[in-house]
Amino acid sequence: MTRLLPVLMLSVAGLWPGGPALAQPTPTRHTTTVWFDEGDGDPAYHAASVALLAGDADLVLAGPDGTRLPLTTAQARSGTRSGVLTYRQGWSHGETGAWALDVGQAGFAPFDATAVDSVRLYLNAPAPVAGTVLPRLALVDADGRATVALPLDLGGRIGYNAGRSGFLDGHTTDARLDVRYLDVLPPDRVRPGYPEDLLIAFADTPVDTSVAGIGAPAIPARFSVTTAAGHRLAFRFRDTDGDATLSAPDEYIEILTPEAEGATTQRPTWRLTVREAPSTPPGAGDTFRLAVDNGGVDADPATWQRVALPLTDFGPLAAFDRTRLRAVRFVSAPAPTAERTLWFDEILLIDDDPPIDPPAPPADLRAEVGDASVVLRWTPADRAIGYEVFRQDAPDTPFRRISSSLVGEPAFADVTVSNGAEVRYVVRSAGLGGVRGEASAPLSATPTAGRPDVYLEWLARRAFDFFWQEANPANGLVRDRSTNPDLASIAAVGFGLSAITVGIDRGWITRARGVERVLNTLRFFWNSPHGPEADATGYRGFYYHFLRMDTGRRAGTSELSTIDTALLLGGVLHAGMYFDADTPEEAEIRDLADRLYARVEWDWAVVRPPLVSMGWRPESGFIGFDWQGYNEAMLLYVLALGSPTHPLGPEAWDAWTRTYRWESHYGYSFVRFPPLFGHQYSHVWIDFRGIQDAYMRGKGIDYFENSRRATLANRAYAIDNPRGYPNYGPNEWGLTASDVPDGYRARGAPPPQNDDGTLAPTAPGGSFPFTPEESRAALRTFYARYHGRLWGPYGLRDAYNVARDWFAPAYLGIDQGPILLMYENHRTGAIWDAFMRHPAVQRGLERAGFTPTGTAATDRPAPPATLSATVAPHPVRTRSTLRYTLPTDGPATLTLYDVLGREVAVLVDAWQPAGSHAVSVPGEALAAGIYLYVLRQGSAVRSGTFVRIP
């Protein structure tokens, strides 16, 4: 047996050897054709096979020319021999690699597979092989044209298996351990020691030594950690009582796995913590199995695992000639892997009648084309329960499935397509029992730069549909969330009133229908029960946070909410400015909007002057907290200062800004409020570009720039990902208030506040005018990666948490509103333009001390007044970035010192302009420990510390 050296092949077509045409079997209905079983003659290799390697890949091969599939007698499902794949790719020198192996019938005789329904084969291995590094399977015709390569999906999951975990039979300890995956790498990232079962074998004397960590020296341990195959793993150990084993509460073992084969960087992967002190600590004879499902071939070589791939799963076959099937091709998985061994046997072609009639193909496939985006729509097909979407990127290439799961509606957005190249689409129906129908007729499309992103247009329309469909047409109340039909939110009504104006401008509804809905809404609020009674709708011009959808009366014990009334009034006053036609209906809208605003007794809500209380309840009086900066209440104070009937004095704005906290994070300086909604809600209606109050004049920016910086810092936090969530990154970010797996919670960063791994689409969506490119990328990523679970009738659902495999079922009005309205402000500025013309809004801003900055919104923002510097990622491992900001032009130095005060390195010593800068921290050149960095410019000094870990 020989090992074929890696060779780079530029073309696959024509490389596969031919052979004399042999008589092929003629399948009949309900028949099985054996494609591969015992080989084709030689006991050591299968002659009708050939391999191709490219880049950094190895495949153990056999035969006289060293290019054939080896056979083994170590295991066989039938007969005495099976095929064996021993492969490796992509670990060495940072180079990627790939391999492929074709397996044919004797002599590579072509076979008419017209009637074949599926390919079936059996897999086994001497040691576990994770699903993410299993080969894929493709079909190849006599001209070398291949189908797409499908994963050998065993239907398994990757992750901790609590049912199989625990101390093995014969143990004497009564210790109870809690196991947690530490989420430092994505759970499907395969590496030595993961995902596979681990064994912690205890002894009565020390048998290993832990790895030192920060605050935790290397200490002896009366246990060792190995994989089930015997590979030794490093670990950290917290031993509070000094007995070298797990015997006290909160003692733990932190198991480390290398990032890659032979890599020196070790990642903490599992933590086993003592739940309570055992009466008999673990010792000799006690072994704990940490069971891990690997999503692939299990650890039992005595059993074979069956894989069945319907031919329909290979997608529309395009140029592939099904009448001349020549080979079944094993193709390396995308993930790199150390050497793995896989046995396969009994490759069968199955010809069977489908259990039910297949659904009809979709009809009338059509495309809306935009900038790097295509939205497909089609007519629903009979007997279809879902659809699959395929794309062909070039002629004579396979159609590849681009819908990650069944599409439940007759529409789909392709956000992974590039501009300028023509592509073709087909859509296929799926019926009951997994039966697939024929594909639709193909449709060509060419995405074009400069056009609107049609996916974002669709997302905006879906967000509008929430406010139109989830409302009571009789009174205009909008549901708080889509999953509660009885509860309305007055803030959602405010967003909904402005949403109606967008729907009219976009042609989604007529102006007449919008006028009718808005008029019903304002009439209801003006005529609703108003007084101190516990079941009224409002009191003294304010309204209860939640109302009953049917009667409009107070729901439960909700508070008379000052902030939610302000958000309602944002929509009310905007509607009053938008509906400017000289008709009785629109005149009544304007009149009702002004009367509703004038009725609000802002001064009544000032209990602790000059600030406004958060609310009032008839049962207990005023809430004991006031609105003070910084958060979403800027709109409240602007409306209160501009009131024509009950205005607050300018001292209220001064008190509001007095509690601001100006901080720097990730190189951005801004007023701190970690959840992004606080940087968005007031901006839905007020255009803060180019105007400043006294506080912002002192910082040299405006509130729009402040929100931009806060948004970019929120994104930078996700990139830094200090808590190691598996999906955080440059295109998956957005911490704000939203649903979470355990309820509803305000979360944000930086600094981190309640970060549990949940991201909310409203966070990047509501910041669209501040960060259009970053927000667009995030919104597109949410769809591309999670369409099947995150997309629904109103667009992107409220939130999701990959680490906990949770996707919110609901939509919330206060989260859908910013997505729609801030995108519209970015497109046209229409909401800002109308709202800012209101005399009371202008008056409120003037009384708050706002004046024009005299600069365009696109001017370079003034640098912050002080030095700032941050290190990320942190702790430092191999390489991190130190970002810093200089307030003025001039010489600057940035120096590293160790804990003894010795100079380690000078990272910067040069004249630099004012603004943001970045320099690399060479972690690989630093010993583990704590370091001090000192940034100097003139007399200004900024210092900080970071930790370098192994």
KELUMVO-265737 format. One record per residue (C-alpha): x negated, y negated, z. Coordinates in steps of 0.05 Angstrom, whole numbers, padded with zeros to 5 digits, always signed. Layout:
KELUMVO-265737
XYZ;...
END
This chain:
KELUMVO-265737
+00000+00000+00000;-00028-00069-00018;-00013-00140+00001;-00001-00185-00059;-00040-00250-00053;+00001-00315-00057;+00007-00339-00129;+00043-00401-00152;+00091-00384-00210;+00122-00442-00246;+00175-00404-00283;+00214-00343-00263;+00248-00330-00330;+00213-00276-00370;+00170-00249-00313;+00213-00190-00298;+00190-00127-00336;+00238-00090-00381;+00245-00017-00394;+00281+00033-00438;+00355+00027-00437;+00384+00084-00398;+00454+00110-00399;+00492+00068-00349;+00547+00094-00304;+00617+00075-00325;+00654+00052-00262;+00727+00065-00256;+00776+00031-00210;+00765+00049-00136;+00694+00072-00149;+00627+00063-00117;+00563+00056-00158;+00498+00071-00122;+00448+00016-00141;+00392+00037-00094;+00385+00095-00045;+00326+00142-00048;+00284+00104-00098;+00274+00124-00170;+00222+00179-00166;+00157+00163-00130;+00163+00175-00055;+00120+00114-00038;+00152+00059-00079;+00212+00041-00122;+00188+00032-00193;+00246-00011-00216;+00225-00069-00173;+00181-00130-00181;+00160-00187-00135;+00143-00260-00141;+00108-00303-00090;+00096-00378-00088;+00057-00421-00039;+00045-00397+00032;+00081-00330+00031;+00063-00257+00039;+00101-00195+00021;+00075-00125+00032;+00081-00088-00034;+00062-00020-00064;+00053+00016-00130;-00005+00021-00178;-00003-00053-00194;+00015-00076-00123;+00080-00109-00144;+00132-00056-00125;+00180-00046-00067;+00150+00001-00014;+00192+00059+00012;+00190+00086+00083;+00210+00150+00117;+00211+00116+00185;+00286+00104+00179;+00340+00120+00128;+00414+00114+00132;+00423+00169+00080;+00371+00217+00052;+00299+00209+00076;+00275+00142+00051;+00295+00069+00053;+00267+00004+00024;+00222-00037+00070;+00210-00112+00067;+00151-00137+00108;+00146-00211+00096;+00121-00278+00122;+00127-00348+00096;+00111-00419+00113;+00071-00416+00178;+00000-00431+00155;-00033-00498+00140;+00033-00535+00140;+00048-00507+00071;+00116-00480+00052;+00123-00414+00017;+00174-00369-00017;+00181-00299-00044;+00230-00259-00084;+00238-00185-00098;+00282-00155-00153;+00310-00086-00144;+00342-00052-00204;+00367+00016-00225;+00318+00065-00257;+00282+00030-00313;+00318-00036-00299;+00376-00011-00341;+00428-00066-00350;+00496-00051-00319;+00565-00077-00336;+00590-00106-00270;+00653-00136-00298;+00698-00093-00253;+00653-00097-00191;+00685-00132-00132;+00629-00132-00081;+00558-00113-00063;+00547-00072+00000;+00483-00053+00035;+00457-00033+00103;+00402-00066+00144;+00359-00043+00202;+00293-00063+00233;+00241-00038+00283;+00248-00104+00321;+00302-00158+00320;+00305-00204+00259;+00343-00269+00270;+00397-00287+00221;+00363-00351+00200;+00301-00314+00174;+00338-00256+00140;+00329-00256+00065;+00384-00280+00019;+00413-00240-00038;+00424-00260-00111;+00443-00224-00175;+00400-00227-00238;+00422-00213-00309;+00381-00183-00366;+00359-00252-00390;+00332-00271-00321;+00390-00317-00303;+00407-00313-00229;+00467-00329-00187;+00461-00369-00123;+00428-00332-00066;+00475-00316-00008;+00454-00305+00064;+00457-00234+00089;+00510-00255+00138;+00521-00206+00194;+00573-00250+00226;+00533-00259+00289;+00518-00320+00332;+00454-00347+00360;+00451-00362+00433;+00452-00338+00505;+00493-00275+00518;+00516-00276+00590;+00550-00209+00584;+00486-00172+00568;+00442-00213+00615;+00424-00194+00686;+00379-00149+00728;+00370-00081+00697;+00395-00017+00728;+00356+00006+00789;+00342-00065+00816;+00341-00077+00891;+00345-00153+00893;+00411-00190+00903;+00384-00254+00872;+00433-00292+00828;+00403-00334+00772;+00434-00389+00729;+00408-00391+00658;+00407-00453+00614;+00381-00465+00544;+00343-00531+00548;+00362-00557+00479;+00292-00581+00462;+00298-00553+00392;+00360-00538+00351;+00390-00472+00373;+00381-00442+00303;+00307-00459+00300;+00271-00392+00300;+00203-00388+00334;+00161-00335+00368;+00201-00311+00428;+00266-00342+00405;+00319-00320+00391;+00307-00252+00421;+00317-00217+00488;+00267-00236+00542;+00247-00195+00602;+00223-00223+00669;+00188-00166+00705;+00176-00178+00779;+00121-00148+00823;+00099-00149+00895;+00033-00184+00880;+00015-00240+00831;+00011-00215+00759;+00010-00281+00721;-00001-00356+00729;+00046-00412+00709;+00029-00468+00662;+00017-00536+00695;+00067-00590+00683;+00079-00661+00708;+00083-00657+00783;+00077-00581+00780;+00008-00550+00784;-00009-00481+00756;+00007-00430+00810;+00007-00354+00816;+00070-00317+00801;+00095-00248+00821;+00127-00238+00754;+00112-00241+00680;+00154-00262+00620;+00154-00222+00555;+00198-00213+00495;+00233-00146+00488;+00179-00128+00438;+00125-00142+00489;+00100-00211+00467;+00077-00250+00528;+00106-00320+00539;+00081-00378+00580;+00124-00409+00634;+00127-00464+00686;+00146-00445+00757;+00175-00486+00814;+00160-00449+00879;+00185-00488+00940;+00167-00436+00994;+00101-00411+00967;+00119-00337+00962;+00105-00334+00886;+00174-00308+00868;+00246-00333+00861;+00272-00334+00932;+00298-00403+00949;+00354-00447+00921;+00333-00492+00862;+00269-00453+00849;+00264-00441+00775;+00225-00411+00718;+00220-00453+00655;+00203-00407+00596;+00161-00438+00541;+00159-00418+00468;+00110-00442+00415;+00138-00487+00361;+00110-00440+00308;+00067-00379+00300;-00002-00396+00328;+00018-00466+00348;-00010-00495+00412;+00051-00538+00427;+00096-00502+00476;+00170-00521+00482;+00210-00509+00546;+00266-00465+00520;+00301-00430+00578;+00308-00447+00651;+00327-00394+00703;+00347-00425+00770;+00361-00391+00836;+00434-00404+00853;+00429-00387+00928;+00376-00356+00973;+00376-00280+00964;+00371-00234+01024;+00324-00190+00982;+00280-00231+00935;+00261-00198+00869;+00199-00154+00872;+00170-00091+00843;+00220-00051+00803;+00265-00112+00789;+00270-00135+00716;+00316-00190+00693;+00339-00187+00620;+00355-00255+00589;+00397-00231+00531;+00398-00273+00468;+00442-00260+00407;+00400-00272+00345;+00453-00275+00291;+00418-00221+00251;+00391-00151+00258;+00394-00127+00330;+00342-00093+00373;+00370-00022+00363;+00333+00014+00306;+00378+00075+00315;+00438+00039+00284;+00447+00007+00215;+00485-00057+00205;+00531-00065+00145;+00532-00126+00100;+00586-00136+00047;+00583-00193-00003;+00644-00203-00048;+00623-00222-00118;+00668-00282-00113;+00622-00309-00058;+00568-00317-00111;+00612-00372-00139;+00629-00387-00211;+00576-00350-00250;+00565-00403-00304;+00514-00375-00355;+00502-00311-00315;+00522-00251-00357;+00562-00205-00313;+00563-00151-00367;+00487-00142-00362;+00469-00140-00288;+00395-00123-00284;+00374-00132-00212;+00394-00147-00141;+00345-00200-00117;+00322-00209-00045;+00300-00282-00035;+00263-00311+00024;+00304-00352+00072;+00292-00428+00076;+00266-00422+00147;+00192-00405+00156;+00177-00343+00196;+00120-00301+00223;+00114-00230+00197;+00180-00192+00200;+00198-00122+00178;+00266-00104+00151;+00292-00038+00126;+00350-00034+00076;+00386+00025+00047;+00446+00044+00004;+00457-00016-00040;+00526-00002-00069;+00569-00036-00121;+00642-00030-00102;+00699-00031-00151;+00766-00038-00117;+00833-00069-00127;+00846-00131-00085;+00897-00119-00030;+00941-00176-00055;+00948-00217-00117;+00895-00273-00121;+00919-00345-00118;+00926-00386-00181;+00868-00432-00200;+00873-00506-00181;+00899-00550-00236;+00889-00623-00257;+00820-00630-00226;+00800-00703-00228;+00744-00745-00199;+00735-00815-00171;+00662-00834-00179;+00622-00884-00137;+00553-00899-00111;+00522-00831-00094;+00592-00805-00081;+00648-00767-00117;+00717-00754-00090;+00752-00696-00123;+00827-00685-00123;+00870-00630-00153;+00940-00602-00155;+00952-00549-00101;+00952-00478-00126;+01005-00425-00113;+00987-00375-00058;+00925-00415-00038;+00908-00424+00035;+00845-00463+00021;+00794-00482-00032;+00720-00477-00046;+00683-00531-00084;+00623-00516-00128;+00574-00562-00165;+00527-00549-00223;+00468-00597-00224;+00440-00579-00292;+00461-00538-00352;+00449-00463-00347;+00440-00466-00271;+00487-00432-00222;+00547-00468-00193;+00529-00476-00119;+00581-00481-00065;+00580-00549-00033;+00639-00541+00014;+00611-00509+00077;+00679-00480+00096;+00747-00473+00064;+00777-00540+00046;+00847-00543+00073;+00873-00598+00028;+00870-00612-00047;+00814-00663-00041;+00740-00663-00024;+00684-00714-00022;+00614-00698-00048;+00566-00742-00009;+00503-00702-00026;+00501-00721-00100;+00450-00769-00131;+00462-00828-00177;+00450-00826-00252;+00454-00752-00266;+00515-00717-00295;+00540-00659-00253;+00597-00611-00263;+00648-00587-00212;+00696-00529-00207;+00744-00513-00151;+00768-00443-00132;+00829-00423-00092;+00826-00376-00033;+00885-00333-00013;+00905-00289+00045;+00856-00234+00063;+00797-00272+00034;+00819-00260-00038;+00792-00312-00087;+00825-00334-00150;+00795-00358-00215;+00759-00425-00216;+00789-00487-00245;+00766-00516-00311;+00700-00553-00301;+00698-00628-00293;+00638-00673-00306;+00621-00735-00265;+00563-00783-00261;+00554-00822-00196;+00532-00894-00209;+00494-00943-00166;+00529-01010-00155;+00598-00981-00149;+00634-00975-00082;+00621-00912-00042;+00686-00875-00057;+00678-00831+00005;+00678-00893+00050;+00738-00919+00012;+00773-00854+00026;+00753-00857+00099;+00781-00927+00105;+00847-00905+00073;+00852-00847+00122;+00840-00893+00181;+00895-00939+00155;+00942-00879+00150;+00934-00868+00225;+00965-00936+00240;+01019-00927+00188;+01039-00856+00204;+01028-00855+00280;+01073-00914+00292;+01146-00922+00311;+01174-00961+00252;+01231-00989+00294;+01187-01024+00346;+01118-01022+00315;+01086-00986+00374;+01025-00945+00355;+01006-00881+00390;+00946-00883+00435;+00923-00817+00406;+00949-00770+00352;+00958-00712+00401;+01006-00749+00448;+01071-00767+00413;+01101-00804+00473;+01046-00854+00492;+01032-00920+00457;+00971-00965+00468;+00980-01040+00462;+00907-01046+00440;+00921-00996+00384;+00980-01041+00363;+00932-01100+00357;+00885-01061+00313;+00946-01035+00274;+00973-01104+00258;+00908-01123+00226;+00905-01055+00192;+00971-01071+00157;+00940-01132+00125;+00884-01088+00098;+00935-01039+00071;+00970-01095+00034;+00905-01123+00005;+00883-01054-00018;+00950-01037-00050;+00964-00979-00002;+01030-01009+00018;+01071-01066-00011;+01072-01134+00023;+01147-01126+00034;+01136-01061+00074;+01080-01094+00114;+01123-01154+00130;+01179-01109+00154;+01133-01069+00200;+01098-01130+00229;+01163-01167+00240;+01193-01107+00277;+01131-01105+00320;+01131-01178+00340;+01206-01180+00351;+01200-01121+00398;+01145-01153+00440;+01182-01219+00444;+01248-01188+00464;+01223-01130+00507;+01237-01128+00582;+01191-01179+00614;+01187-01187+00689;+01159-01160+00755;+01199-01095+00751;+01158-01032+00751;+01187-01007+00686;+01184-01071+00646;+01143-01078+00582;+01104-01138+00605;+01100-01195+00655;+01076-01268+00650;+01057-01257+00577;+01013-01197+00590;+01033-01126+00572;+01022-01058+00604;+00963-01018+00577;+01007-00959+00558;+01080-00960+00537;+01130-00906+00520;+01135-00898+00445;+01211-00894+00444;+01234-00947+00495;+01172-00990+00497;+01174-00993+00573;+01114-00982+00619;+01086-00912+00617;+01069-00881+00684;+01030-00927+00731;+00988-00961+00678;+00963-01031+00693;+00985-01097+00665;+00921-01102+00624;+00888-01169+00610;+00837-01140+00560;+00886-01097+00523;+00933-01157+00518;+00875-01195+00487;+00864-01140+00436;+00938-01140+00420;+00936-01215+00411;+00877-01207+00364;+00923-01171+00316;+00983-01216+00331;+00946-01281+00316;+00912-01251+00255;+00979-01229+00227;+01006-01299+00240;+00950-01328+00198;+00953-01275+00143;+01028-01280+00129;+01028-01350+00101;+01082-01345+00048;+01140-01394+00047;+01194-01342+00063;+01240-01335+00124;+01209-01269+00144;+01137-01293+00141;+01155-01358+00175;+01186-01318+00232;+01121-01277+00238;+01081-01341+00246;+01130-01369+00297;+01132-01304+00338;+01056-01298+00338;+01048-01369+00366;+01103-01359+00418;+01074-01292+00442;+01006-01325+00450;+01033-01386+00485;+01072-01343+00536;+01008-01313+00565;+00993-01343+00634;+00918-01336+00634;+00911-01380+00696;+00957-01333+00735;+00907-01276+00724;+00850-01318+00754;+00848-01291+00826;+00774-01303+00840;+00761-01366+00801;+00740-01377+00748;+00739-01304+00723;+00799-01265+00698;+00822-01203+00735;+00821-01137+00698;+00895-01127+00711;+00955-01123+00757;+01004-01070+00782;+01072-01084+00813;+01058-01032+00866;+00991-01060+00890;+00978-01128+00859;+00915-01150+00824;+00858-01102+00809;+00797-01120+00851;+00750-01130+00793;+00741-01186+00743;+00717-01190+00671;+00645-01213+00673;+00592-01206+00620;+00572-01169+00581;+00626-01125+00549;+00685-01127+00502;+00719-01186+00537;+00690-01243+00496;+00755-01244+00456;+00794-01250+00521;+00757-01312+00544;+00758-01345+00476;+00834-01336+00473;+00842-01359+00545;+00800-01422+00534;+00838-01438+00471;+00908-01427+00500;+00957-01484+00484;+00996-01473+00548;+00953-01440+00603;+00881-01453+00585;+00821-01436+00628;+00765-01486+00636;+00695-01481+00606;+00669-01459+00673;+00701-01391+00659;+00654-01380+00601;+00594-01402+00642;+00613-01352+00696;+00623-01298+00643;+00553-01307+00615;+00520-01314+00684;+00519-01239+00694;+00487-01222+00627;+00426-01177+00629;+00375-01190+00574;+00333-01127+00563;+00286-01097+00512;+00291-01026+00487;+00256-00992+00429;+00229-01059+00406;+00297-01094+00406;+00316-01149+00456;+00390-01161+00468;+00444-01169+00521;+00453-01102+00553;+00517-01062+00548;+00502-00989+00532;+00568-00966+00499;+00573-00995+00430;+00647-01013+00433;+00628-01072+00477;+00587-01099+00420;+00643-01088+00369;+00714-01103+00393;+00710-01179+00397;+00673-01180+00330;+00733-01146+00295;+00767-01214+00295;+00716-01267+00314;+00661-01282+00264;+00601-01298+00309;+00553-01306+00251;+00517-01372+00252;+00547-01398+00318;+00516-01399+00387;+00536-01414+00458;+00486-01441+00508;+00461-01372+00527;+00447-01350+00455;+00415-01417+00438;+00366-01400+00493;+00350-01333+00460;+00346-01360+00389;+00398-01312+00360;+00474-01306+00354;+00522-01253+00380;+00524-01219+00312;+00448-01210+00314;+00455-01187+00386;+00503-01132+00364;+00458-01113+00307;+00400-01103+00354;+00442-01064+00404;+00466-01019+00348;+00395-01006+00322;+00372-00991+00393;+00429-00942+00401;+00406-00908+00338;+00333-00911+00361;+00353-00875+00425;+00383-00819+00383;+00319-00814+00343;+00278-00812+00407;+00328-00761+00435;+00299-00759+00505;+00349-00706+00527;+00334-00660+00469;+00403-00652+00438;+00400-00608+00377;+00429-00656+00326;+00410-00727+00347;+00370-00764+00295;+00367-00822+00246;+00432-00802+00213;+00468-00773+00274;+00477-00826+00327;+00531-00866+00360;+00544-00868+00435;+00605-00906+00458;+00671-00893+00495;+00708-00834+00466;+00737-00766+00480;+00686-00717+00508;+00692-00642+00520;+00717-00655+00591;+00763-00714+00579;+00749-00787+00561;+00687-00825+00581;+00647-00887+00565;+00577-00868+00544;+00521-00909+00514;+00447-00923+00507;+00399-00954+00517;+00391-00948+00575;+00427-00880+00575;+00496-00879+00607;+00533-00813+00613;+00497-00784+00552;+00525-00713+00548;+00509-00700+00475;+00575-00727+00447;+00574-00772+00387;+00633-00814+00361;+00642-00836+00288;+00672-00902+00312;+00604-00922+00339;+00568-00928+00271;+00634-00943+00236;+00650-01002+00282;+00580-01030+00272;+00584-01029+00196;+00574-01104+00185;+00514-01103+00232;+00479-01042+00203;+00511-01025+00136;+00458-00977+00110;+00448-00940+00176;+00523-00936+00189;+00537-00912+00119;+00485-00857+00125;+00514-00834+00192;+00586-00833+00167;+00565-00793+00105;+00525-00744+00148;+00584-00731+00194;+00625-00709+00133;+00570-00671+00098;+00551-00629+00159;+00617-00621+00196;+00672-00630+00144;+00707-00566+00164;+00715-00586+00237;+00709-00661+00240;+00750-00684+00180;+00826-00685+00180;+00888-00724+00160;+00862-00791+00188;+00789-00783+00168;+00735-00767+00219;+00762-00743+00285;+00746-00780+00349;+00681-00745+00371;+00640-00682+00371;+00586-00647+00413;+00542-00598+00376;+00506-00574+00438;+00573-00551+00467;+00604-00530+00400;+00662-00579+00412;+00699-00621+00361;+00754-00667+00385;+00824-00650+00360;+00850-00721+00366;+00846-00789+00334;+00849-00851+00378;+00877-00917+00355;+00824-00959+00390;+00770-00919+00353;+00803-00916+00285;+00814-00991+00285;+00741-01012+00287;+00723-00963+00231;+00775-00993+00184;+00771-01066+00203;+00696-01073+00209;+00686-01038+00142;+00736-01088+00113;+00698-01146+00145;+00635-01120+00112;+00669-01114+00045;+00708-01179+00042;+00706-01215+00109;+00782-01221+00102;+00799-01210+00176;+00746-01259+00199;+00767-01311+00148;+00840-01311+00169;+00829-01306+00244;+00776-01360+00248;+00823-01411+00215;+00870-01408+00276;+00865-01475+00313;+00867-01441+00381;+00808-01396+00363;+00768-01457+00341;+00788-01493+00405;+00768-01434+00449;+00700-01428+00416;+00687-01502+00423;+00706-01502+00497;+00659-01443+00507;+00603-01487+00479;+00594-01454+00411;+00560-01497+00359;+00533-01479+00289;+00462-01453+00287;+00447-01489+00222;+00418-01425+00192;+00448-01374+00145;+00467-01307+00172;+00414-01274+00129;+00357-01317+00158;+00302-01281+00196;+00324-01281+00269;+00281-01317+00318;+00233-01272+00356;+00247-01260+00430;+00217-01307+00481;+00177-01254+00516;+00131-01195+00501;+00164-01126+00498;+00137-01056+00486;+00164-00984+00487;+00136-00915+00472;+00176-00862+00435;+00182-00804+00432;+00167-00798+00506;+00135-00759+00539;+00078-00760+00489;+00058-00693+00460;+00020-00696+00394;+00037-00766+00368;+00084-00821+00388;+00095-00893+00368;+00086-00954+00412;+00131-01009+00387;+00120-01080+00412;+00147-01149+00398;+00107-01215+00399;+00142-01281+00413;+00092-01324+00373;+00038-01318+00320;-00032-01308+00347;-00086-01260+00372;-00059-01199+00410;-00091-01139+00443;-00062-01072+00463;-00106-01029+00508;-00098-00960+00540;-00124-00943+00609;-00124-00878+00649;-00099-00872+00721;-00168-00891+00747;-00166-00957+00708;-00217-00935+00657;-00208-00961+00586;-00189-00904+00540;-00175-00938+00474;-00161-01006+00443;-00102-00996+00397;-00095-01069+00374;-00144-01127+00374;-00124-01175+00318;-00086-01237+00299;-00013-01218+00287;+00050-01255+00267;+00110-01262+00313;+00160-01206+00310;+00162-01130+00315;+00102-01085+00306;+00085-01012+00316;+00022-00972+00328;+00010-00898+00334;-00007-00866+00401;-00056-00809+00386;-00030-00758+00435;-00073-00702+00408;-00135-00741+00427;-00112-00753+00499;-00117-00706+00558;-00053-00690+00596;-00037-00744+00647;-00010-00813+00660;-00033-00873+00619;-00024-00948+00627;-00017-00993+00566;-00028-01069+00570;-00004-01117+00516;-00033-01187+00518;-00021-01249+00477;-00048-01314+00505;-00028-01318+00578;+00031-01269+00569;+00020-01197+00592;+00066-01137+00586;+00047-01069+00614;+00078-01001+00620;+00062-00927+00629;+00072-00864+00590;+00058-00790+00603;+00019-00744+00558;+00040-00671+00566;+00009-00608+00535;
END
